[in-house]
Amino acid sequence: MSLGWNEILLVLLIVLLLFGGRKIPELMRGLGKGIREFNDAKSNVKKEIEEGMSEKENINTDKSTPAQTTQTSAQQ
């Protein structure tokens, strides 16, 4: 279901009547600030996950290195 121009105009008119001309910019600023904070939090979580994955890979690499040296010395 898509909205036509008439429906969009009606919704905007109702919003203007409910909140008034002065409140709409404040609402939009608040909405923009909320979206910005959400995106920042999302980026932080993604960065932490990537750092955790790289730490895990480093730990796995460190653990496999001594085992490889032991195998090499056992073969000699």
Summary of the structure (lengths in Angstrom):
residues: 76
radius of gyration: 28.2
end to end distance: 74.0
largest distance: 86.6
contacts: 141
relative contact order: 0.05
helix: 93%
strand: 0%
